[in-house]
Amino acid sequence: MRIITGKARGTLLYSSEGLNTRPTADRTKEGMFNSIQFEIEGKKVLDLFGGSGQLALEALSRGAVSAVICDNDEDACKIIKKNADKTHFSEYVTLLQCDFKTAIKRLSGQKFDIVFLDPPYNSDLLSISLFRVFEAGLVSDGGYVICESSNPEPYKANGASVYKHTKYGKAYVTILKKDAEE
């Protein structure tokens, strides 16, 4: 697992041992970032199921200005901190060790341009977190929510359009784009 491109290109990242996290495959990560490659520079990122932090750190490497990374697992948070230090992005990362519901409450009033939702497969956490992110108003107008799952059907949310839905191996990635409020 590595940073694919940008300022920290080629940096190998630490990952957790065991079954608590499932890192996004490089092919999947490259596909999702290629889909929004011109939308990353200067943007604020939220990763609600951080794991190793690789998605948010990849966004920072590609020019995002800040990232909030959340994970409920203490070991995962230690790995995220080590990876932020290794990529030299620590000063741009806010790490929250809590569940996604608590993180959403803490982040109330903030807006993010790119939100990553990559919870454990075979759970209903993606649907729940997607609903709550939009309900809390955390996505900026024109912002993207990137959902990774094992579900072949695209995810949908009120106030957003499906920008892209693609299969990468066993993973499906739905990218939603928030509609502008009138």
C-alpha positions in Angstrom: 0.0 0.0 0.0 1.5 3.3 -1.1 0.8 6.9 -2.1 0.2 6.8 -5.9 1.1 10.3 -7.0 1.7 13.9 -5.8 4.0 15.3 -3.2 4.3 12.0 -1.3 4.4 9.8 -4.4 5.8 6.3 -3.7 5.7 6.5 0.1 4.9 3.1 1.5 2.2 3.2 4.2 1.8 1.2 7.3 -1.3 -1.0 7.7 -2.9 -2.8 10.5 -2.4 -6.5 11.0 -5.5 -8.7 11.2 -9.0 -8.4 9.9 -10.1 -5.0 11.5 -9.3 -3.0 8.4 -9.4 -3.7 4.7 -7.1 -1.4 2.8 -8.4 0.0 -0.5 -6.5 -1.7 -3.4 -4.2 0.5 -5.4 -6.2 -0.1 -8.6 -9.4 0.9 -6.9 -7.8 4.0 -5.3 -6.3 5.0 -8.6 -9.6 4.7 -10.3 -11.5 6.8 -7.7 -8.9 9.5 -7.7 -8.7 9.6 -11.5 -12.4 10.3 -11.5 -12.0 13.5 -9.5 -8.4 14.4 -10.3 -9.2 18.0 -11.2 -11.4 18.5 -8.1 -8.8 17.8 -5.4 -6.5 20.9 -5.4 -7.2 23.2 -2.5 -10.1 21.1 -1.1 -11.1 19.9 2.4 -11.4 16.2 2.9 -13.2 14.0 5.4 -12.6 10.2 5.8 -15.1 8.7 8.3 -13.7 5.2 8.3 -9.9 6.0 8.1 -8.3 2.5 8.5 -4.7 3.4 7.6 -5.6 6.9 6.4 -4.5 6.2 2.9 -7.4 7.8 1.1 -7.2 11.1 2.9 -3.4 11.1 2.7 -3.6 10.4 -1.1 -5.9 13.4 -1.4 -3.4 15.6 0.6 -0.6 14.3 -1.7 -2.6 15.5 -4.7 -3.1 19.0 -3.3 -6.0 18.9 -0.8 -5.4 21.5 2.0 -6.7 19.6 5.0 -8.1 16.3 6.1 -10.2 15.0 9.0 -9.7 11.3 9.5 -11.9 9.3 11.8 -11.6 5.8 13.1 -13.0 4.1 16.1 -10.1 1.6 16.5 -7.2 2.7 18.7 -4.7 0.7 16.7 -6.0 2.1 13.4 -5.5 5.6 14.8 -1.9 4.8 15.7 -1.3 3.7 12.1 -3.0 6.8 10.7 -0.7 9.0 12.9 2.4 7.1 11.7 1.3 7.4 8.1 0.6 11.1 8.5 4.1 11.6 10.0 5.7 9.4 7.3 4.1 11.4 4.5 4.9 14.7 6.2 1.2 15.7 6.3 0.7 15.6 10.1 0.0 19.4 10.2 -2.8 19.1 7.7 -4.5 16.1 9.4 -7.0 16.2 12.3 -7.4 12.7 13.7 -10.6 11.8 15.5 -10.7 8.5 17.5 -14.4 7.9 17.7 -17.2 6.3 15.8 -18.6 8.0 12.7 -21.8 9.2 14.5 -19.8 11.0 17.1 -17.5 12.4 14.4 -20.5 13.8 12.5 -21.8 15.5 15.6 -18.3 17.0 16.4 -18.0 18.3 12.8 -21.4 20.0 12.8 -21.2 23.3 10.9 -18.2 22.3 8.8 -18.2 21.7 5.1 -16.1 19.2 3.2 -15.4 19.1 -0.5 -14.6 15.4 -0.6 -15.9 12.8 1.8 -14.7 9.1 1.8 -17.0 6.4 3.1 -15.3 3.0 3.2 -16.8 1.1 6.1 -16.5 -2.6 6.6 -18.2 -4.5 3.8 -21.3 -6.6 4.6 -22.6 -4.0 7.1 -25.2 -1.3 6.8 -22.7 1.3 7.9 -22.4 2.8 4.4 -26.1 3.5 4.0 -26.3 4.9 7.6 -23.2 7.1 7.3 -24.2 8.4 3.9 -27.6 9.5 5.1 -26.1 11.1 8.2 -23.4 13.0 6.3 -26.0 14.6 4.1 -28.5 15.1 7.0 -25.7 17.0 8.9 -24.9 19.2 5.9 -21.2 18.2 5.9 -20.9 18.2 2.1 -20.2 21.5 0.3 -22.2 22.4 -2.8 -20.6 20.5 -5.7 -18.7 18.3 -3.3 -18.1 14.6 -3.8 -18.9 11.7 -1.6 -17.0 8.6 -2.5 -18.5 5.3 -1.3 -16.6 2.0 -1.5 -18.5 -1.2 -0.9 -19.2 -4.7 -2.2 -22.7 -3.6 -3.3 -23.2 -3.8 -7.1 -26.0 -1.2 -6.9 -25.0 2.5 -6.8 -25.7 4.3 -3.5 -28.0 7.3 -3.6 -28.7 10.3 -1.4 -31.2 13.1 -1.4 -29.6 16.3 -2.8 -26.9 14.4 -4.8 -26.5 12.8 -8.2 -24.6 9.7 -9.1 -21.5 11.1 -10.8 -20.0 7.7 -11.4 -20.4 4.0 -10.4 -17.6 1.6 -11.3 -16.5 -1.9 -10.4 -12.8 -2.6 -9.5 -12.3 -6.3 -8.8 -14.5 -7.1 -5.9 -15.1 -3.4 -4.9 -17.7 -1.1 -6.2 -17.2 2.7 -6.0 -20.1 5.1 -6.2 -19.2 8.8 -6.5 -22.0 11.1 -5.6 -21.9 14.8 -6.4 -23.9 17.2 -4.2 -26.4 19.4 -6.0 -26.1 23.1 -5.4 -28.7 24.5 -3.0 -30.9 27.2 -4.4 
